[in-house]
């Protein structure tokens, strides 16, 4: 079956867009949101800065799409782990540990999510609409934790707080892991994460017993 002109043009456009996003991820990894420029991204992708505007309105729009791709990968990783778990306890454990391990194995994705490149740790954003959409992607990746907690009998507010607490605990351990600071405590970040999850599950089971 012959491919029409419109389909060929779309395929070319999608290919160019993919090259831009791949180049942008590399530039953002090296320079961060503040240090990166459209010129540097265009140069890495092999295009002119003007060509980027056919696909993206701004540097922030490119960053948002790169981050969205990262969060989509995180969600697939968590969903796959949960799909292989039997029972609420196993699902909660699988979701929390999968979240931790995704970022343990992909530190640049953690940097990307927290804008941790140049400029240090300070509030940053990509605009209200983009921030809300990206927060929704992150929440969707964490949602299996709350769902499993409710399966164990936790009220929704408690389950939501457990999701937030697990996120906070995991990111704290990941920061210690990726900076090497965990060694000063003679501890293992994966083991501490596992212990935290086991403690949470034990508490939930006891509360509902």
Backbone as CSV, one residue per row, in Angstrom:
resi,resn,N_x,N_y,N_z,CA_x,CA_y,CA_z,C_x,C_y,C_z
1,UNK,0.851,-1.201,0.000,0.000,0.000,0.000,0.885,1.248,0.000
2,UNK,0.649,2.146,-0.952,1.479,3.339,-1.084,1.206,4.314,0.058
3,UNK,2.265,4.984,0.472,2.138,5.992,1.519,1.898,7.346,0.868
4,UNK,0.856,8.057,1.329,0.500,9.340,0.754,1.459,10.438,1.160
5,UNK,1.332,11.568,0.481,2.211,12.705,0.753,2.071,13.199,2.180
6,UNK,0.819,13.268,2.668,0.585,13.757,4.027,1.245,12.839,5.054
7,UNK,1.151,11.517,4.814,1.764,10.552,5.737,3.282,10.685,5.730
8,UNK,3.860,10.885,4.543,5.319,11.055,4.457,5.765,12.314,5.185
9,UNK,5.012,13.385,4.998,5.357,14.638,5.667,5.255,14.494,7.180
10,UNK,4.226,13.775,7.645,4.068,13.570,9.077,5.202,12.728,9.629
11,UNK,5.613,11.703,8.876,6.713,10.844,9.315,8.011,11.639,9.427
12,UNK,8.246,12.519,8.449,9.450,13.355,8.485,9.391,14.309,9.677
13,UNK,8.221,14.899,9.886,8.048,15.826,11.011,8.264,15.112,12.339
14,UNK,7.702,13.911,12.479,7.872,13.145,13.714,9.334,12.775,13.939
15,UNK,10.025,12.449,12.855,11.445,12.104,12.969,12.256,13.308,13.437
16,UNK,11.994,14.466,12.855,12.704,15.687,13.250,12.408,16.027,14.712
17,UNK,11.150,15.878,15.088,10.756,16.169,16.463,11.493,15.250,17.431
18,UNK,11.601,13.975,17.053,12.322,13.025,17.888,13.788,13.383,18.034
19,UNK,14.414,13.813,16.949,15.821,14.212,17.000,16.007,15.433,17.896
20,UNK,15.073,16.373,17.817,15.149,17.576,18.652,15.034,17.194,20.122
21,UNK,14.081,16.322,20.455,13.889,15.919,21.850,15.100,15.158,22.376
22,UNK,15.680,14.311,21.543,16.874,13.568,21.958,18.034,14.522,22.216
23,UNK,18.211,15.484,21.311,19.269,16.486,21.492,19.004,17.337,22.718
24,UNK,17.746,17.705,22.915,17.388,18.557,24.054,17.679,17.846,25.367
25,UNK,17.364,16.568,25.442,17.636,15.825,26.678,19.129,15.862,27.001
26,UNK,19.967,15.717,25.991,21.411,15.750,26.206,21.862,17.130,26.678
27,UNK,21.318,18.167,26.066,21.701,19.527,26.440,21.197,19.867,27.841
28,UNK,19.953,19.484,28.140,19.409,19.754,29.471,20.185,18.990,30.539
29,UNK,20.627,17.777,30.213,21.410,16.993,31.160,22.725,17.696,31.489
30,UNK,23.314,18.310,30.474,24.596,18.979,30.670,24.457,20.382,31.247
31,UNK,23.408,21.103,30.843,23.319,22.521,31.166,22.140,22.905,32.054
32,UNK,21.138,22.025,32.158,19.951,22.360,32.923,19.029,23.284,32.155
33,UNK,17.877,23.564,32.745,16.902,24.428,32.085,17.443,25.844,31.926
34,UNK,18.088,26.354,32.963,18.571,27.733,32.919,19.770,27.886,31.980
35,UNK,20.661,26.887,31.982,21.870,27.015,31.181,21.696,26.652,29.721
36,UNK,20.656,25.885,29.405,20.440,25.447,28.027,19.900,26.595,27.181
37,UNK,20.147,26.489,25.885,19.628,27.484,24.953,19.071,26.770,23.732
38,UNK,18.149,27.434,23.053,17.612,26.856,21.824,18.710,26.688,20.783
39,UNK,19.662,27.583,20.785,20.773,27.481,19.829,21.575,26.204,20.071
40,UNK,21.854,25.909,21.344,22.617,24.699,21.660,21.836,23.441,21.298
41,UNK,20.537,23.456,21.562,19.699,22.298,21.214,19.656,22.118,19.702
42,UNK,19.477,23.211,18.981,19.424,23.147,17.521,20.740,22.625,16.950
43,UNK,21.848,23.116,17.480,23.160,22.677,17.020,23.344,21.182,17.240
44,UNK,22.941,20.701,18.419,23.066,19.278,18.729,22.176,18.433,17.819
45,UNK,21.003,18.965,17.470,20.062,18.224,16.624,20.387,18.337,15.137
46,UNK,21.236,19.308,14.795,21.587,19.485,13.388,20.646,20.401,12.637
47,UNK,19.965,21.293,13.362,19.033,22.229,12.738,19.400,23.659,13.120
48,UNK,18.703,24.598,12.513,18.869,25.997,12.885,17.899,26.297,14.029
49,UNK,18.197,27.294,14.863,17.247,27.660,15.928,15.863,27.960,15.393
50,UNK,15.785,28.599,14.233,14.481,28.943,13.658,13.672,27.690,13.350
51,UNK,14.343,26.605,12.958,13.647,25.361,12.613,12.953,24.760,13.821
52,UNK,13.497,25.007,15.019,12.891,24.446,16.229,11.496,25.009,16.466
53,UNK,11.268,26.249,16.032,9.983,26.879,16.292,8.845,26.282,15.464
54,UNK,9.184,25.489,14.457,8.146,24.777,13.720,7.562,23.645,14.564
55,UNK,8.304,23.234,15.591,7.892,22.096,16.413,7.590,22.480,17.859
56,UNK,8.266,23.498,18.375,8.095,23.885,19.780,8.067,25.400,19.906
57,UNK,7.220,25.886,20.806,7.060,27.328,20.964,8.185,27.954,21.780
58,UNK,8.836,27.156,22.637,9.840,27.724,23.532,10.733,26.627,24.097
59,UNK,11.783,27.061,24.762,12.662,26.124,25.459,11.900,25.373,26.542
60,UNK,11.015,26.088,27.225,10.220,25.459,28.285,9.302,24.378,27.730
61,UNK,8.768,24.605,26.539,7.899,23.603,25.914,8.689,22.337,25.600
62,UNK,9.930,22.503,25.164,10.771,21.332,24.886,11.074,20.595,26.182
63,UNK,11.436,21.335,27.210,11.758,20.712,28.501,10.555,19.932,29.020
64,UNK,9.367,20.533,28.891,8.156,19.874,29.374,7.929,18.552,28.660
65,UNK,8.171,18.513,27.355,7.948,17.261,26.619,9.007,16.220,26.970
66,UNK,10.242,16.651,27.176,11.283,15.714,27.599,10.932,15.126,28.963
67,UNK,10.503,15.980,29.885,10.129,15.512,31.218,8.897,14.617,31.160
68,UNK,7.947,14.951,30.312,6.755,14.108,30.166,7.141,12.709,29.700
69,UNK,8.096,12.620,28.779,8.564,11.319,28.324,9.207,10.526,29.443
70,UNK,9.967,11.223,30.298,10.597,10.572,31.443,9.548,10.041,32.408
71,UNK,8.534,10.852,32.689,7.484,10.441,33.621,6.637,9.310,33.042
72,UNK,6.472,9.286,31.732,5.753,8.177,31.095,6.538,6.874,31.260
73,UNK,7.856,6.954,31.142,8.698,5.767,31.359,8.613,5.297,32.800
74,UNK,8.594,6.252,33.729,8.447,5.914,35.146,7.125,5.189,35.383
75,UNK,6.056,5.712,34.821,4.748,5.081,35.035,4.721,3.661,34.473
76,UNK,5.286,3.462,33.285,5.319,2.105,32.709,6.093,1.160,33.611
77,UNK,7.195,1.653,34.156,8.026,0.837,35.040,7.248,0.424,36.288
78,UNK,6.539,1.371,36.882,5.758,1.070,38.087,4.587,0.146,37.745
79,UNK,3.878,0.439,36.663,2.716,-0.376,36.282,3.123,-1.819,35.993
80,UNK,4.264,-2.000,35.345,4.731,-3.356,35.045,5.050,-4.115,36.331
81,UNK,5.633,-3.413,37.305,5.960,-4.061,38.584,4.694,-4.460,39.325
82,UNK,3.703,-3.565,39.316,2.450,-3.840,40.021,1.668,-4.961,39.342
83,UNK,1.742,-5.010,38.012,0.997,-6.029,37.262,1.432,-7.439,37.643
84,UNK,2.669,-7.588,38.055,3.169,-8.909,38.420,3.010,-9.238,39.894
85,UNK,2.352,-8.356,40.641,2.192,-8.557,42.087,0.805,-9.117,42.394
86,UNK,0.736,-10.002,43.371,-0.524,-10.606,43.786,-0.871,-10.152,45.198
87,UNK,-2.016,-9.515,45.349,-2.446,-9.047,46.659,-2.045,-7.614,46.918
88,UNK,-2.792,-6.958,47.798,-2.578,-5.537,48.073,-1.205,-5.247,48.660
89,UNK,-0.748,-6.083,49.582,0.571,-5.859,50.191,1.663,-5.907,49.134
90,UNK,1.589,-6.910,48.277,2.603,-7.070,47.232,2.544,-5.912,46.238
91,UNK,1.338,-5.438,45.942,1.201,-4.319,45.011,1.811,-3.046,45.586
92,UNK,1.535,-2.791,46.860,2.085,-1.590,47.487,3.609,-1.654,47.499
93,UNK,4.126,-2.804,47.886,5.578,-2.967,47.930,6.181,-2.817,46.533
94,UNK,5.565,-3.438,45.548,6.086,-3.381,44.187,6.080,-1.963,43.646
95,UNK,4.989,-1.218,43.885,4.878,0.151,43.370,5.927,1.066,43.993
96,UNK,6.049,1.003,45.323,6.993,1.889,46.014,8.435,1.572,45.648
97,UNK,8.767,0.288,45.624,10.142,-0.107,45.318,10.475,0.169,43.853
98,UNK,9.500,-0.035,42.951,9.737,0.242,41.532,9.992,1.724,41.307
99,UNK,9.241,2.578,42.000,9.468,4.021,41.905,10.896,4.357,42.316
100,UNK,11.321,3.811,43.451,12.669,4.069,43.943,13.721,3.566,42.952
101,UNK,13.562,2.336,42.487,14.581,1.742,41.617,14.664,2.427,40.257
102,UNK,13.543,2.944,39.762,13.606,3.652,38.482,14.577,4.816,38.573
103,UNK,14.459,5.607,39.631,15.330,6.764,39.773,16.718,6.392,40.295
104,UNK,16.818,5.260,40.989,18.147,4.800,41.402,18.973,4.408,40.176
105,UNK,18.304,3.832,39.190,18.989,3.381,37.981,19.070,4.471,36.909
106,UNK,18.289,5.534,37.067,18.266,6.614,36.072,18.383,7.968,36.770
107,UNK,19.539,8.265,37.324,19.698,9.511,38.099,19.434,10.776,37.294
108,UNK,19.714,10.751,35.982,19.469,11.954,35.188,17.978,12.237,35.066
109,UNK,17.155,11.202,35.147,15.710,11.430,35.139,15.260,12.101,36.434
110,UNK,15.911,11.750,37.528,15.611,12.421,38.796,16.014,13.880,38.711
111,UNK,17.185,14.152,38.168,17.629,15.528,37.967,16.617,16.300,37.121
112,UNK,16.175,15.653,36.061,15.238,16.289,35.139,13.944,16.659,35.859
113,UNK,13.432,15.742,36.675,12.180,15.980,37.372,12.258,17.083,38.399
114,UNK,13.423,17.253,39.006,13.585,18.270,40.048,14.345,19.504,39.550
115,UNK,14.640,19.538,38.241,15.377,20.661,37.655,16.730,20.832,38.365
116,UNK,17.342,19.708,38.728,18.572,19.767,39.532,19.824,19.820,38.655
117,UNK,20.051,20.924,38.025,21.269,21.087,37.248,21.970,22.341,37.757
118,UNK,21.935,23.390,36.985,22.488,24.656,37.449,21.454,25.397,38.274
119,UNK,21.924,26.218,39.172,21.007,27.053,39.914,20.627,26.515,41.274
120,UNK,21.027,25.269,41.577,20.750,24.722,42.894,19.296,24.351,43.092
121,UNK,18.982,24.007,44.336,17.633,23.576,44.669,16.788,24.790,45.030
122,UNK,15.947,25.195,44.110,15.051,26.320,44.356,13.810,26.128,43.494
123,UNK,12.709,26.769,43.871,11.477,26.583,43.097,11.658,26.996,41.639
124,UNK,11.259,26.107,40.745,11.293,26.403,39.315,10.031,25.839,38.703
125,UNK,9.679,26.336,37.561,8.499,25.826,36.891,8.546,26.121,35.405
126,UNK,7.574,25.566,34.708,7.500,25.729,33.263,6.224,26.458,32.860
127,UNK,5.596,27.089,33.831,4.302,27.717,33.593,3.208,26.881,34.233
128,UNK,2.180,27.546,34.715,1.147,26.857,35.506,0.527,25.671,34.770
129,UNK,0.151,25.872,33.527,-0.526,24.808,32.783,0.379,23.605,32.596
130,UNK,1.629,23.840,32.209,2.560,22.724,32.021,2.862,22.050,33.353
131,UNK,3.069,22.851,34.394,3.373,22.269,35.710,2.241,21.370,36.188
132,UNK,1.003,21.802,36.009,-0.134,20.999,36.446,-0.213,19.688,35.666
133,UNK,0.034,19.757,34.369,-0.005,18.544,33.545,1.090,17.571,33.959
134,UNK,2.306,18.087,34.191,3.426,17.226,34.568,3.226,16.651,35.962
135,UNK,2.675,17.442,36.864,2.365,16.928,38.201,1.349,15.802,38.110
136,UNK,0.444,15.906,37.143,-0.536,14.851,36.937,0.118,13.559,36.488
137,UNK,1.140,13.655,35.634,1.866,12.461,35.186,2.595,11.812,36.361
138,UNK,3.195,12.635,37.210,3.896,12.093,38.379,2.908,11.432,39.328
139,UNK,1.787,12.095,39.572,0.773,11.540,40.470,0.253,10.203,39.938
140,UNK,0.103,10.084,38.630,-0.373,8.838,38.032,0.613,7.700,38.266
141,UNK,1.908,8.022,38.245,2.922,6.998,38.497,2.910,6.545,39.952
142,UNK,2.555,7.455,40.852,2.508,7.147,42.284,1.169,6.561,42.718
143,UNK,0.143,6.728,41.910,-1.209,6.339,42.275,-1.344,4.883,42.738
144,UNK,-0.613,3.918,42.139,-0.747,2.531,42.602,-0.429,2.343,44.087
145,UNK,0.389,3.224,44.655,0.694,3.134,46.084,-0.562,3.420,46.899
146,UNK,-1.261,4.498,46.563,-2.491,4.840,47.274,-3.574,3.797,47.031
147,UNK,-3.672,3.319,45.793,-4.688,2.309,45.478,-4.484,1.046,46.307
148,UNK,-3.230,0.616,46.428,-2.935,-0.588,47.202,-3.212,-0.365,48.680
149,UNK,-2.898,0.830,49.171,-3.164,1.140,50.576,-4.659,1.087,50.862
150,UNK,-5.475,1.578,49.933,-6.925,1.520,50.125,-7.423,0.083,50.055
151,UNK,-6.783,-0.752,49.228,-7.126,-2.173,49.199,-6.861,-2.822,50.554
152,UNK,-5.859,-2.313,51.237,-5.534,-2.838,52.571,-6.461,-2.269,53.643
153,UNK,-7.359,-1.390,53.260,-8.337,-0.861,54.202,-8.110,0.554,54.665
154,UNK,-7.062,1.201,54.173,-6.787,2.577,54.597,-7.824,3.528,54.011
155,UNK,-8.313,4.492,54.790,-9.206,5.514,54.235,-8.471,6.311,53.165
156,UNK,-9.198,6.874,52.213,-8.558,7.591,51.115,-7.585,8.682,51.596
157,UNK,-7.974,9.531,52.570,-7.016,10.569,53.000,-5.698,9.975,53.509
158,UNK,-5.787,8.872,54.264,-4.574,8.233,54.777,-3.759,7.633,53.633
159,UNK,-4.453,7.038,52.677,-3.758,6.448,51.533,-3.050,7.515,50.704
160,UNK,-3.696,8.666,50.538,-3.082,9.770,49.794,-1.834,10.276,50.512
161,UNK,-1.911,10.381,51.838,-0.752,10.830,52.601,0.381,9.816,52.528
162,UNK,0.052,8.536,52.514,1.079,7.510,52.395,1.798,7.637,51.057
163,UNK,1.057,7.946,50.011,1.650,8.150,48.693,2.645,9.307,48.731
164,UNK,2.241,10.398,49.372,3.126,11.566,49.487,4.346,11.238,50.338
165,UNK,4.123,10.551,51.458,5.229,10.207,52.355,6.222,9.265,51.674
166,UNK,5.711,8.333,50.887,6.590,7.402,50.176,7.431,8.142,49.148
167,UNK,6.808,9.086,48.453,7.532,9.905,47.491,8.639,10.683,48.187
168,UNK,8.317,11.303,49.314,9.300,12.096,50.050,10.433,11.212,50.571
169,UNK,10.083,10.045,51.107,11.107,9.152,51.651,12.026,8.650,50.539
170,UNK,11.430,8.271,49.424,12.227,7.753,48.306,13.174,8.810,47.761
171,UNK,12.669,10.028,47.546,13.523,11.064,46.969,14.633,11.474,47.937
172,UNK,14.345,11.441,49.234,15.400,11.727,50.209,16.515,10.696,50.149
173,UNK,16.144,9.438,50.087,17.147,8.372,49.984,17.897,8.449,48.657
174,UNK,17.180,8.786,47.592,17.832,8.900,46.283,18.859,10.027,46.281
175,UNK,18.546,11.122,46.949,19.496,12.230,47.049,20.757,11.775,47.778
176,UNK,20.583,11.048,48.884,21.735,10.523,49.616,22.508,9.508,48.787
177,UNK,21.781,8.703,48.016,22.427,7.686,47.186,23.267,8.318,46.092
178,UNK,22.684,9.249,45.343,23.364,9.801,44.172,24.453,10.804,44.523
179,UNK,24.413,11.348,45.733,25.497,12.237,46.167,26.571,11.471,46.939
180,UNK,26.321,10.192,47.210,27.277,9.387,47.963,27.216,9.610,49.459
181,UNK,26.297,10.476,49.916,26.230,10.797,51.349,25.724,9.620,52.187
182,UNK,25.048,8.665,51.542,24.518,7.530,52.293,25.645,6.735,52.947
183,UNK,26.858,6.816,52.353,27.991,6.045,52.884,28.417,6.539,54.258
184,UNK,28.208,7.817,54.536,28.631,8.342,55.829,27.823,7.733,56.979
185,UNK,26.657,7.175,56.626,25.819,6.534,57.635,26.021,5.018,57.660
186,UNK,26.856,4.529,56.758,27.086,3.092,56.682,25.815,2.329,56.355
187,UNK,24.967,2.931,55.528,23.665,2.335,55.226,23.515,2.098,53.733
188,UNK,22.537,1.296,53.402,22.202,1.000,52.008,20.867,1.666,51.686
189,UNK,20.845,2.509,50.666,19.601,3.195,50.294,18.506,2.212,49.882
190,UNK,18.794,1.213,49.044,17.738,0.248,48.700,17.213,-0.501,49.921
191,UNK,18.104,-0.860,50.822,17.660,-1.578,52.027,16.801,-0.685,52.918
192,UNK,17.170,0.590,53.038,16.379,1.504,53.860,15.007,1.749,53.222
193,UNK,14.967,1.798,51.894,13.688,1.968,51.217,12.799,0.753,51.463
194,UNK,13.366,-0.419,51.334,12.608,-1.642,51.569,12.099,-1.701,53.007
195,UNK,12.945,-1.305,53.952,12.544,-1.322,55.360,11.404,-0.339,55.608
196,UNK,11.460,0.808,54.980,10.402,1.802,55.138,9.068,1.260,54.617
197,UNK,9.111,0.655,53.448,7.881,0.123,52.853,7.315,-1.000,53.722
198,UNK,8.182,-1.878,54.201,7.723,-2.969,55.067,7.073,-2.421,56.340
199,UNK,7.658,-1.368,56.870,7.107,-0.746,58.083,5.722,-0.153,57.805
200,UNK,5.576,0.502,56.659,4.286,1.084,56.300,3.222,0.003,56.138
201,UNK,3.587,-1.070,55.470,2.634,-2.159,55.262,2.263,-2.792,56.594
202,UNK,3.254,-3.000,57.453,2.984,-3.582,58.766,2.035,-2.729,59.574
203,UNK,2.211,-1.410,59.501,1.347,-0.496,60.243,-0.085,-0.548,59.705
204,UNK,-0.219,-0.571,58.380,-1.551,-0.625,57.772,-2.273,-1.922,58.144
205,UNK,-1.553,-3.014,58.086,-2.159,-4.311,58.415,-2.596,-4.332,59.866
206,UNK,-1.746,-3.779,60.745,-2.076,-3.746,62.168,-3.303,-2.873,62.436
207,UNK,-3.372,-1.730,61.751,-4.509,-0.828,61.935,-5.821,-1.463,61.509
208,UNK,-5.769,-2.301,60.483,-6.976,-2.905,59.964,-7.259,-4.273,60.587
209,UNK,-6.333,-4.751,61.454,-6.484,-6.077,62.039,-7.482,-6.115,63.189
